[in-house]
């Protein structure tokens, strides 16, 4: 890795930009695994000559995040979405078995998507479903309440809000959501480390990339050589054009 051109290093003492002083020896930082393969970043840390703090090593948020052991936003949202989907599927089957109107039919993505990403049709469908007193609706509203947690700046007050949210969930009698709340309580220190790292760490991009890679491999039923896998991934991840036919016939 190399620092961005014309980018100023940040003093780790006062968190202010400062002129460069020198570079330290190259270090190796472990990153999020990619495609099940351990990934390491090689980087020469810069030292800055800060007017306030003197000579200090630059602040590197992604390195601090690894040191702090963070359970970041991506994983929490994934757990919440999985719980909401489980509640919806169970309740949908129960409504059908009891002979009620299938109001939850085709509502999965309405409740898993962010509001700003909903189509007009999905938004109408969601607003209709929210009028019902269902476990699926209550689970969705609890997920929406949790989004406020990410807006906090102070780890202390974020922790207070997290405790109140977990208490509400445990009283909701919605088992999949209670499972999430129990997990959140167990990993509370790791979650709050995300705030200590100034919200600068997220594995969402890498996890999304991993998912795309696994899907490409599964659709192709595996690859015989690494070169074939590399070409397929360049086309899939880079959205490169594919030829109409792989062979010419005469």
N, C-alpha and C positions, 0 to 999 in steps of 0.2 A: 504494500500500500504506500501511496505517496500523498502528501497534503495537497489540497487544491491550490493551483497557482493564484498568487495575489491574496490568498487567504491568511488572515492574521491568527496566530496561536493565541489561546486564552490562558491566562494565568490561573493555575489551580488554587491559588490562595484567595484572590479577590474576585475571580471570574470576570476579569476585564481584559480586553485585547492588549497585547504588549509586543514590543519588538523582539525579534529572535536573538538568541545568544549563541547556542550551538546545538548539536544533535548527539543523542546518546547512542550506544550500540544497539543493533537491531534486536528486537524482542519478538517472541511468538505468542499470539493471543488465540485461544481456542474460541471458535464461533459456533453458531448453530449448525448441526449436521445437515449436509445437503445430500439428498438421495441415499440416506443411510451411511454416508461417508463422513468421517470426521474432517472438519474444515479448520484451518489455522490461518490467521492473518499475520503477515510479517510487516513490522513497522518500526521505524527509528523515531523514538520520541524526541520532540523538540524541547529545548529549554528556552525560557524567555527571560528577558531582563526587565522586570516589572519595577516601576517607580515606587510602588508602595511596598511590595513584598520582597524585592531583590530578585535574585536568580531562582526561578522556580520551574519545575517540569510542567509542561502544558496540560490543560484539562482535556481528557479524552473520554467523553460520556459512554461510548460503547464499551470501552475497557472497564470503566467503573461498573457498568451494568453486569458484566460477567463476574466481576469480583463480588458484587453484592448478592448474586444468585437471585435473579428476578423471575417471578411468575407474571408475565406481562399481559397486556390487555387482550391480545389475540386468543390466548388459551382460555381466559375467563369467558369471553363472548362465545367461544365455541362450546363450552360447557352449558351455558345458558340456552343457546339455540338448540342443542341436543335435548335438553330437558323439556323445552317448549314443544318440540316436535313429538317427543314421547307422550306428553300429556294430550296433544291434539289427536294423535293416532288412536290412543286408548279410548278417549272420549267419543271420537267419531264412530268407532265400532259399537260402543255402548248405546249411542243414540240410534243407530241403525237397528240394533237388536231390540230396543224398546219401542220401535215404530215411530220415532220422532222425525221431523224434517231434517235432512242432512245439511245443516247450516255450515258445517265445517268442511264440506267437500270443496276441494280446490282452493283451500285457504293457506296452504303450507307456506308458500313463498311470500304471501302478504304479510305474515307475521315474522318471518325470518329476515326479510330485507330491511334496510334502513328506510325511514319514511321518505327521505329525499330521493330515493331510488325507485319508489313505487310508480307504476304506470297509473294513468287515470282510472282504468278499470280495476286495478288492484286496490287503489285507495278507496274506491266506492265499496268494494267487497269487504275490506277491512273495517270501515266505518259501520257497515251493516252488522258484522259479526260482533263488534264491540258493544252492541246494544243488548246482547244476551248475557245472562248471569251464568257463565260456564267456567269450569276450571281452566280451560284453555285461555279464556280472556283474562282471568286473574293472573295466570302464569305470565302472559304477555305484558300485563301492566307492571308486574314485579320486575320483569326484565327492563322495561322502560325506566322504572324508578332507579335501577342500578346505574343507568347511564349518567346520572348526576354525579356519581362517585368519581368519574374521570375528570370532572371539572375542578376538583379541589387542588389546591397548591400545597398546603401543609399536610405532611404525613399524619400528624396528630389528629387533625379534624377529619381527614379522610378515614382514619381508623374509627373515629366515633360514628361517622355515618355508616360505615361498613357493619358495625355492631348492631345499629338500629335496624338496618336492612335485614340482616340475618335473623334477628328476633321476629320481624314481621313474617318472614318466609317460614320459619319454624312453626308459627301459629296458623299458617295458611292451610295445613293439612293436604298439601299437594306434594306427594312423595318425591317425584323427580326433582322438584325445586328444592325440597328439603335436603336432598342428597348434595345438590350444588352448594347450599348454605353450609353444610357440614364441612365440605371440602374447602370452602372459602375460609372458614374459621380455622381449620388446621393449617392452612398456608398463608394466613394473614400477614406474618412478617415478610414473606417473599413478595406478596402483592404490594405491600407498602414500600418495598425497596424501589418499585417503579417510580414513585414520587421522589425518593432520595436521589435517583439518577436523573432527575429533572425531566422525566417523561421522554427521554431521548432514546430509549431502547425498545424495540419491537421486533419480534420474530415473524410477524405476519407475512412479510414479503417472501421470506425464505420458506415458510411453511406452505404458502401458496404455490411457490415454485416446485417444492417437493411433490405436492398434489398433482400438478400438471405433468411432472416427469413420470410419476407412478401410473397415471392414466394413459399416457402415451405408450408406456411399456406394456401395460395390460391389453390395450387395443391391438398391439402388434404381436401379442403372444410371445413376448421376449425377443431378444436379438442374439444372433450368433457371434457377432463381434462387437467390440466397443465402437469401432468406426461407424457401423450401421446405426448404433444407438445415438451416436453423436450427430449424424446427419438428420435423423428423424427428429431429434430434440431441437436442432437449429430451425427446422421447418415449422415445428409446432410452436415453440416459444417465441420465435421471431416472426411468426405469421408470414413466412415466405411463400411465394406462389408455387404450386405444384404443377407438373406437366399433365396434360390431359390423359396421356397414356405413357406407361413405362416402357413399352416396346413398339416398334413399328411392324406392321403386318403388310405383306405384299400379296 
